[in-house]
Amino acid sequence: MEFELSPERLAFQREVAAFLAAELPPGRFYEESRQSPAQQVELDRFLKRLAERRWLALSWPVEYGGAGRDLIDHAIFNEQMGYYRAPNEALVPVTIIGPAILQFGTEAQKREHLPRITRGEGVYWQLFTEPNAGSDLAALETRALRDGDDFLVNGQKIFVGDGREPDYFYLAARTDPTAPKHRGISIFLVPARLPGITVTKLDPVAGWAKNQVFFDDVRVPASALMGQLNQGWSHMRETLAVERSGIATNGEARRMVEDLIAYCHELTRDGQPLVSHEWAQNLLADLLIEVEAWRWLCWRVVHLQATGAPIVAEASVVAIHRKAFFPLLQNAIYRLVGSYALLQRTAVGALGEGECEFWQREALHTHSAGTPEIQRNIVAVRGLGLPR
């Protein structure tokens, strides 16, 4: 397995980095928990600029608005997007929903949605999680029952979307309530403004703007069905595996470690720069080792994807490292910068416009996309062949 990039790919990496450094300010200009009209305008402008270069969907076919490049180039782009703290939730249509449409959407759905996504237009939310169906996603209870030419949808989704008004929902619902829980599920692309849909905002402890969506006898046309009826579980698994490498998150984590090192050069302890103390050096070295090991695990998954090799448990190994890294970073921040870690961006003396405080909240997200326990079970059963 060779990770060294060719001169052409290194040139592309530098091109992306230079573009993002020029387009994105040093801080976090767009945080989903603190949006403003000005931020929304800036986000729209940024997405349009990416679309002009056909970078929003680098590896998609040209006929659907993509650039037709390979997965290695796409991973290079994603890694830089993470490093420069590009907006996260706004890219869900490109990183998750669009690839799912490419894989099992109808031709009409591809023609309608994919060009729009590659132009940076439209807001798409993924509606999977429910109050009683998170890590055990197959336990979802939202129903979509056939009624003539439509499906009648009733249920609730939670912790979805961001602060923008949605245009479409990528919805998982139970279409056969009598089937075992891993069967009888289907996927729909639902217009977000149909009668009977109610969206209410949430304010989670960890930050980020999230919402819950209620469906009350919502009539969804049969043409909104994606893939095969009652085969949604397999489609959902593919959707959740699209961005398997998680390389953008690693890029963002590496940036935070670098910033933390810079803070430790500025702060003093006992009259000396914090970074000169051996205990601080050890903490920072541990963080660098962990984030670098995690990075190459990400690139291993990219390599498997690019060569068409099966991904058995490698993506879960990456997820385990990601979920373990954030609490490690959180504890290191407390020990290194003390009360500065609690200062938000508007506070006097906040480091990096509140980046340390932001990452304290980010450490609460270890449950998302499958808890560490679930990921370890996947490694044990699929990777090591241990009994359930």
C-alpha positions, -999 to 999 in steps of 0.1 A, spaced: 0 0 0 16 32 -12 5 65 3 30 89 -14 12 113 -37 24 119 -73 37 153 -83 3 159 -100 -17 151 -69 6 172 -47 1 201 -71 -37 196 -68 -34 195 -30 -15 228 -30 -41 243 -54 -70 233 -31 -51 245 0 -43 279 -16 -79 284 -27 -93 275 8 -68 297 26 -79 326 4 -116 319 6 -120 310 43 -109 332 72 -85 318 98 -114 313 123 -146 294 120 -167 317 99 -197 294 98 -207 274 128 -241 257 125 -250 266 161 -245 304 156 -257 313 121 -266 348 110 -279 362 77 -244 374 69 -230 339 75 -256 324 53 -247 348 24 -211 339 29 -218 302 29 -238 304 -3 -210 324 -19 -184 298 -8 -205 269 -22 -209 287 -55 -172 292 -57 -166 255 -52 -192 247 -78 -175 269 -104 -144 247 -101 -165 215 -101 -149 207 -68 -182 200 -50 -185 166 -66 -150 158 -78 -155 121 -84 -191 122 -98 -197 116 -135 -194 146 -157 -229 142 -171 -243 149 -136 -222 179 -129 -192 162 -114 -155 165 -125 -150 128 -133 -119 126 -111 -109 96 -90 -114 89 -53 -78 98 -44 -83 134 -56 -116 135 -38 -99 124 -6 -72 151 -10 -99 177 -14 -119 165 16 -88 164 38 -80 200 29 -117 210 35 -115 197 70 -81 213 77 -94 247 67 -126 242 86 -150 244 57 -187 242 68 -197 207 76 -234 201 75 -238 222 43 -218 195 25 -241 166 34 -258 167 0 -224 162 -17 -208 137 7 -238 115 16 -271 121 -2 -257 127 -37 -236 95 -38 -267 76 -26 -288 91 -55 -260 81 -79 -260 46 -66 -297 36 -64 -317 66 -75 -339 66 -107 -326 83 -138 -353 110 -132 -341 116 -97 -305 118 -108 -314 144 -135 -334 164 -111 -312 165 -80 -276 158 -89 -270 189 -111 -286 211 -85 -264 197 -58 -232 202 -79 -242 238 -84 -244 243 -47 -281 248 -48 -308 234 -25 -307 224 12 -310 186 18 -314 170 52 -308 134 60 -337 121 82 -326 88 98 -324 93 136 -355 91 158 -362 94 195 -361 56 198 -338 48 169 -303 62 170 -274 37 171 -300 10 166 -313 26 135 -332 -4 123 -356 2 151 -371 33 134 -408 37 137 -417 64 112 -441 48 87 -447 53 50 -477 32 40 -490 29 5 -523 47 -2 -532 47 -38 -506 66 -59 -490 80 -27 -473 69 5 -488 83 37 -460 92 61 -464 95 99 -437 98 125 -409 119 139 -372 125 132 -348 142 156 -312 158 157 -313 164 119 -303 192 96 -288 226 105 -300 262 108 -310 266 71 -345 261 57 -346 226 40 -357 220 4 -357 182 5 -355 154 30 -336 121 25 -360 101 46 -359 65 59 -393 51 68 -409 17 75 -430 6 46 -438 -29 59 -446 -29 97 -450 -67 97 -415 -74 85 -385 -80 108 -369 -47 118 -340 -49 93 -365 -54 65 -395 -34 54 -377 -1 54 -376 22 23 -359 55 13 -376 86 0 -366 120 -14 -393 141 0 -400 178 -8 -397 196 26 -427 219 22 -455 193 18 -486 197 39 -484 180 72 -446 185 78 -436 205 109 -400 215 117 -390 227 152 -355 238 162 -335 221 189 -306 235 210 -284 206 220 -259 208 249 -230 201 225 -240 231 203 -248 230 165 -282 239 152 -303 208 150 -340 201 145 -368 177 148 -393 170 120 -429 157 124 -449 140 97 -486 140 101 -504 122 73 -480 136 47 -488 125 12 -456 116 -6 -458 107 -43 -446 72 -52 -420 88 -75 -402 99 -44 -392 63 -36 -355 57 -40 -342 23 -47 -363 -8 -42 -393 -9 -19 -386 -25 14 -348 -27 7 -340 5 25 -318 -11 52 -292 -21 26 -294 13 10 -290 30 44 -259 10 51 -244 21 18 -253 57 26 -237 56 60 -206 41 44 -202 66 16 -177 88 35 -161 59 52 -126 73 55 -136 103 77 -106 121 64 -121 155 65 -126 152 103 -90 141 107 -79 172 87 -98 194 111 -84 176 141 -48 180 129 -55 218 125 -67 220 161 -36 202 174 -14 226 154 -34 256 168 -30 242 203 7 240 199 7 276 187 -13 286 218 13 268 240 40 290 225 20 321 235 9 311 271 34 310 299 37 289 331 62 297 358 76 325 336 84 302 307 65 295 275 41 266 282 56 246 253 90 245 270 77 224 299 84 187 295 49 176 307 33 199 281 56 185 254 46 150 263 9 159 261 13 175 227 35 147 214 8 122 223 -18 142 205 4 144 174 10 107 174 -27 99 178 -39 122 150 -12 111 126 -19 74 132 -56 82 127 -48 100 95 -30 70 79 -59 47 89 -81 71 70 -59 69 40 -59 31 41 -97 32 37 -93 56 8 -69 32 -8 -93 3 -4 -121 24 -19 -100 36 -48 -89 1 -57 -124 -15 -53 -112 -37 -25 -138 -48 2 -140 -27 33 -147 -51 61 -139 -35 95 -113 -9 85 -139 20 85 -149 10 120 -112 10 131 -111 46 119 -143 55 137 -129 41 170 -98 62 167 -119 93 159 -142 87 189 -112 81 212 -93 111 200 -118 138 209 -119 131 247 -81 128 246 -79 162 230 -105 176 255 -85 165 285 -52 178 270 -68 212 264 -79 215 300 -45 206 313 -26 229 289 -47 260 287 -69 258 319 -98 282 321 -90 295 285 -107 263 273 -141 276 285 -140 310 268 -163 314 238 -154 336 209 -170 367 223 -150 365 256 -119 386 262 -89 364 260 -106 336 240 -80 315 222 -84 313 184 -119 329 185 -132 303 209 -118 272 191 -108 255 223 -143 259 237 -158 247 205 -138 215 207 -149 209 243 -184 206 229 -173 186 199 -159 159 223 -196 152 233 -202 138 198 -186 104 203 -220 87 200 -228 99 165 -227 75 135 -225 45 159 -212 45 194 -177 32 202 -192 0 215 -211 -6 182 -179 0 162 -159 -24 184 -186 -50 178 -182 -46 141 -145 -50 143 -149 -81 165 -175 -98 144 -167 -87 108 -129 -81 112 -119 -108 136 -146 -133 130 -156 -136 166 -191 -149 175 -219 -125 182 
